[in-house]
C-alpha cells in the first residue's frame, strides 16, 4: 500500500506519525511519502517538503510568502501524480490541503482528512469542499461530530491522539512556583512576536526558572537571537519533558494549549499576529475563544491574552493569579473534566482502522 501524507505543522506532523505507526502495525510493507517533519520522517516517511519551510501564520504572512507556497503546491501535485499513491491523507493545514483535495480526487485517488480543519470557527463555506472531495473525515474534538452532522455530513470521532502520548498528568501541589514554561509556538513569525513578551517575565519572577520549549522544526539560533541576556533556559524538541516539570506556563494559542492542560499545568494562553491579520481574523472568526481548552469546555477556563492585551503587565497579572491555591484547585477540576470530554485513548489506532476500512485493505486474496 502506498500512502501520501500532507501535514504542514508540528502538531499535524506528530498526529500523522502516530497514525502511520498504527498502520504499520497491520501493514509492515506500507510505503509513505509526503510533507511533514521529524516525527513523520522517524515513522518511516520519505519527505518531499519539511514543515519548517512552509509553516506561516496570519493572512499577511501567507500573502508575502505566496511564491514559496505556490512552488510547493505545484511540486506536491507533481509528486502525487507521478507516484500515484493508493490514498492521500490530509492532516489539518486547511489553506493548503483544501485546495489540494480536488486535484487528488481528479486523479481518482481517495482522500481521507485526519484532524478536521477548523471550519466551525470560520469559513463554513469550505464545508462544500469536504462534501465533494473528501471520502472520509476523521475528527478529534468532541463537538466537531455534532457540527458536521448539522451540516449534513457524517464523520468519525476517533478521540484525541494526545491522550495516547501524554498519559496521566503528574501530581501537582499549590506550593512554591519553581519553574515557568514558555511555549512561544512552532512558526518563526509567532515565535518572534510571542517570545519577547514572555521573556519580559524573567525579571518579574526572580524566584522562578524560565524554560523555553523550542519547536523541533526551528533552529536554536532563532531563540538565542531573541533571548539576548535573559536568564531563560532553552530546551529544544522536548516540550513534554518541559511541561512535566513546569509549575506554570505561558503558551501560544494552538495544540500546545491542550497539551499543557493535559499535563495539568496552569496556563495563560497568548496570541499576537500582525495588525492586518488580526483585524481580518477578528471579523471572520465566529467562536468566542481561541484556545482549545476553552472551546472544548465551552467556557473561559484559562485566561486568553490576545493581540493588544498581550503585554508584560497583563501577562504578569494572569500568571500571578494562577499562583493562588483556590484558582489552582478549581483549574485542576476543570482539567479533569476536559480530559473526560476528549474520549478514550487509542485515537491513532481507530484512525488507522478507519483508513483501512475506507480502502477495504488489505484486498481480498483471489484463489
C-alpha positions in Angstrom: 0.0 0.0 0.0 1.3 3.5 -1.0 0.2 6.4 1.2 0.8 10.1 0.8 0.6 12.4 3.8 0.4 16.2 3.9 0.9 17.7 7.3 2.0 21.3 7.4 2.5 22.0 11.1 4.4 20.4 14.0 1.2 19.2 15.7 0.0 17.7 12.4 3.4 16.1 12.0 3.0 14.4 15.4 -0.5 13.1 14.8 0.3 11.9 11.3 3.3 10.0 12.7 1.1 8.3 15.3 -1.3 7.2 12.5 1.5 5.9 10.3 2.9 3.8 13.2 -0.6 2.3 13.9 -1.0 1.5 10.2 2.4 -0.2 10.1 1.3 -2.5 12.8 -1.1 -4.0 10.3 0.8 -3.3 7.1 4.6 -3.7 7.7 5.3 -3.1 4.0 3.5 0.3 3.9 5.2 2.9 1.8 4.8 6.5 2.8 5.7 9.8 1.2 4.7 13.4 1.8 5.0 16.7 3.6 5.8 16.7 7.3 8.5 17.0 9.9 10.9 15.0 12.0 8.3 12.8 13.6 6.8 11.7 10.3 10.2 11.0 9.0 11.0 8.9 12.0 7.8 6.9 11.4 9.3 5.9 8.0 8.0 8.5 5.6 10.1 10.0 2.7 9.7 13.7 3.0 9.2 15.8 -0.1 9.0 19.1 1.9 9.6 20.0 5.6 7.2 21.9 7.8 9.8 24.4 8.8 9.8 25.8 5.2 6.1 26.1 4.8 4.5 26.9 8.2 3.3 30.5 8.0 0.8 32.2 10.3 -1.6 35.1 9.6 -3.1 36.5 6.4 -0.4 39.0 5.7 2.4 36.5 6.3 0.8 34.0 3.9 0.4 36.6 1.2 4.0 37.7 1.4 5.1 34.0 1.1 2.7 33.1 -1.7 5.5 32.4 -4.3 7.0 29.8 -1.9 3.7 28.2 -1.2 2.7 28.1 -4.9 6.0 26.4 -5.8 5.5 23.8 -3.1 1.9 23.3 -4.1 2.9 22.5 -7.7 5.8 20.3 -6.5 3.4 18.2 -4.3 0.9 17.9 -7.2 3.6 16.6 -9.5 4.9 14.2 -6.9 1.4 12.8 -6.2 0.7 12.5 -9.9 3.9 10.6 -10.6 3.9 8.3 -7.5 0.1 7.8 -7.7 -0.5 6.5 -4.1 -3.4 4.3 -3.1 -4.7 7.1 -0.8 -3.8 10.6 0.3 -4.2 11.6 4.0 -4.6 15.3 4.6 -3.8 16.5 8.1 -5.2 19.8 9.2 -3.3 22.6 7.3 -6.6 23.8 5.6 -5.3 26.6 3.4 -3.1 24.2 1.5 -5.0 20.9 1.9 -8.5 22.0 1.0 -7.0 23.4 -2.3 -5.2 20.1 -2.9 -8.2 17.8 -2.4 -10.0 18.5 -5.7 -6.7 17.8 -7.6 -6.2 14.5 -5.8 -9.8 13.3 -6.5 -9.5 14.2 -10.2 -6.6 11.7 -10.3 -9.0 9.0 -9.0 -7.2 8.8 -5.6 -9.3 8.6 -2.4 -8.8 11.4 0.1 -9.0 11.0 3.9 -8.9 14.1 6.1 -7.5 13.4 9.5 -7.7 16.3 12.0 -10.6 18.4 10.7 -9.8 22.0 9.6 -11.4 24.4 12.0 -14.3 25.3 9.7 -16.5 25.6 12.8 -14.6 28.7 13.6 -14.7 30.4 10.2 -15.1 29.8 6.5 -18.1 27.4 6.8 -18.4 27.7 3.1 -15.5 25.4 2.7 -17.7 22.5 4.0 -18.8 22.1 0.4 -15.2 21.2 -0.5 -15.2 18.5 2.2 -18.6 17.2 0.9 -17.4 16.9 -2.7 -13.8 15.9 -2.5 -13.1 14.1 0.8 -14.0 10.4 1.1 -13.8 10.3 4.9 -13.3 12.9 7.6 -11.8 11.8 10.9 -12.3 14.4 13.7 -10.6 14.5 17.1 -12.6 17.2 19.0 -15.9 16.1 20.7 -18.0 19.0 19.4 -16.9 18.5 15.8 -19.1 15.5 15.1 -22.3 17.4 16.0 -21.1 20.4 14.0 -20.7 18.4 10.8 -23.9 16.4 11.4 -25.8 19.7 11.5 -24.3 20.4 8.1 -25.5 17.1 6.8 -22.1 15.3 6.9 -21.3 12.0 8.7 -17.8 12.0 10.2 -15.9 9.7 12.5 -15.0 11.0 16.0 -11.8 8.9 16.8 -10.9 10.7 20.1 -7.8 12.8 20.6 -4.4 11.3 20.0 -2.8 13.5 22.7 -4.3 11.1 25.3 -2.1 8.4 23.9 1.1 10.5 24.0 0.6 12.2 27.4 -1.0 9.6 29.7 -2.0 10.6 33.2 -0.7 14.0 34.4 2.0 14.1 37.2 0.7 15.1 40.7 0.8 18.8 41.4 0.6 20.9 44.5 -0.1 24.5 45.3 3.3 25.1 46.7 6.2 27.2 45.6 6.5 28.2 41.9 9.9 27.0 40.8 9.6 26.6 37.0 7.6 28.6 34.4 7.5 27.1 30.9 7.4 29.4 27.9 5.8 27.9 24.7 6.1 30.6 22.1 4.7 28.4 19.2 6.3 26.5 16.3 6.3 29.0 13.5 9.1 31.6 13.1 6.7 34.5 12.9 4.8 33.7 16.1 8.0 32.9 18.0 9.3 36.3 17.1 6.1 38.0 18.3 5.4 36.0 21.4 8.8 35.1 22.9 10.0 38.7 23.7 6.8 39.4 25.7 7.2 36.1 27.5 10.8 36.8 28.3 9.9 40.1 29.9 8.6 37.9 32.8 12.1 36.7 33.8 12.8 39.9 35.7 9.4 40.0 37.3 9.6 36.5 38.8 13.2 36.3 40.1 12.4 33.3 42.2 11.5 31.1 39.2 13.4 29.4 36.5 12.1 30.1 33.0 12.4 27.3 30.4 11.7 27.8 26.7 10.3 24.8 24.9 11.9 25.1 21.5 10.0 23.6 18.5 11.8 20.8 16.7 11.2 22.3 13.3 13.1 25.5 14.2 16.8 26.3 14.7 18.2 27.1 18.2 19.7 30.2 16.7 16.3 31.8 16.3 15.6 31.5 20.0 19.1 32.6 21.1 18.8 35.7 18.9 15.6 36.7 20.8 16.8 35.6 24.3 19.7 38.0 24.5 21.0 38.2 28.0 17.8 37.0 29.7 18.2 34.2 32.2 15.8 31.8 30.5 17.0 28.3 29.5 16.3 26.8 26.1 15.3 23.1 25.7 14.9 22.0 22.0 12.4 19.4 20.9 11.4 18.2 24.4 8.2 20.1 25.1 6.6 17.2 27.0 9.6 17.0 29.3 9.4 20.7 29.9 5.7 20.6 30.8 6.1 17.5 33.0 8.2 19.6 35.5 6.6 23.1 35.0 4.6 24.8 37.7 3.1 27.5 35.4 3.1 28.1 31.6 2.7 30.9 29.1 1.5 29.2 25.9 0.9 30.4 22.3 -2.6 29.5 21.1 -2.7 26.2 19.3 -2.4 22.5 20.1 0.1 23.3 22.9 -2.7 24.9 25.0 -4.4 21.5 25.1 -1.1 19.6 25.7 -0.4 22.0 28.6 -3.8 21.3 30.2 -3.5 17.6 29.8 -0.2 17.8 31.7 -2.1 19.6 34.4 -0.1 22.8 34.2 -1.9 26.1 35.0 -1.5 28.2 31.9 -2.1 31.6 30.3 -2.9 31.5 26.5 -1.1 34.1 24.4 -1.7 35.3 20.8 -0.4 38.2 18.7 -0.4 38.5 15.0 0.3 41.3 12.6 -2.1 44.2 12.8 -3.7 43.4 9.4 -4.0 39.6 10.1 -5.6 40.3 13.5 -8.2 42.8 12.1 -9.1 40.4 9.3 -9.3 37.4 11.7 -11.4 39.4 14.2 -14.1 40.0 11.6 -14.1 36.4 10.3 -13.8 34.2 13.4 -17.1 33.0 14.7 -16.2 31.5 18.1 -15.9 33.1 21.5 -12.5 31.7 22.4 -9.2 30.9 20.6 -7.7 28.2 22.9 -8.7 24.6 22.5 -9.2 24.3 26.3 -11.9 27.0 26.4 -13.5 25.9 23.1 -13.9 22.2 24.3 -15.1 23.2 27.7 -17.4 25.9 26.3 -16.3 28.5 28.9 -13.4 30.6 30.0 -11.3 28.1 31.9 -7.9 29.7 31.1 -7.0 33.3 30.5 -6.6 34.4 26.9 -4.4 37.4 26.2 -5.0 38.3 22.6 -3.2 41.0 20.5 -3.2 44.3 22.4 -3.9 42.5 25.7 -0.7 40.5 25.3 1.7 42.7 27.1 4.1 42.2 30.1 1.8 43.8 32.7 -1.3 41.7 31.7 0.8 38.5 31.4 2.3 39.0 34.8 -1.1 39.6 36.3 -2.5 36.4 34.8 0.5 34.3 35.9 0.3 35.6 39.5 -3.4 34.8 39.6 -2.5 31.2 38.8 -0.4 31.1 42.0 -3.5 31.4 44.2 -4.4 28.0 45.8 -8.1 28.3 45.1 -7.6 29.1 41.5 -5.2 26.2 41.0 -7.7 23.8 42.7 -10.6 25.0 40.5 -8.4 24.7 37.4 -7.4 21.2 38.3 -11.0 20.1 38.5 -11.7 21.7 35.1 -8.7 19.9 33.5 -10.1 16.6 34.8 -13.4 17.4 33.1 -11.6 18.4 29.9 -9.8 15.0 29.8 -13.1 13.2 30.1 -14.6 15.1 27.2 -11.8 14.0 24.9 -12.9 10.4 24.8 -10.8 7.2 25.3 -7.2 6.5 24.4 -6.4 4.7 21.2 -7.3 7.5 18.7 -4.4 6.7 16.3 -5.5 3.0 16.2 -9.1 4.0 15.5 -8.0 6.4 12.8 -5.8 3.6 11.2 -8.8 1.2 11.2 -10.9 3.9 9.5 -8.3 4.3 6.8 -8.2 0.5 6.2 -11.9 0.2 6.2 -12.3 3.0 3.7 -9.9 1.3 1.3 -11.1 -2.2 2.0 -7.5 -3.0 2.7 -5.8 -5.5 2.6 -7.5 -6.5 -0.6 -9.2 -10.0 -0.7 -7.0 -12.9 -1.8 -8.0 -14.3 -5.2 -7.6 -18.0 -5.4 
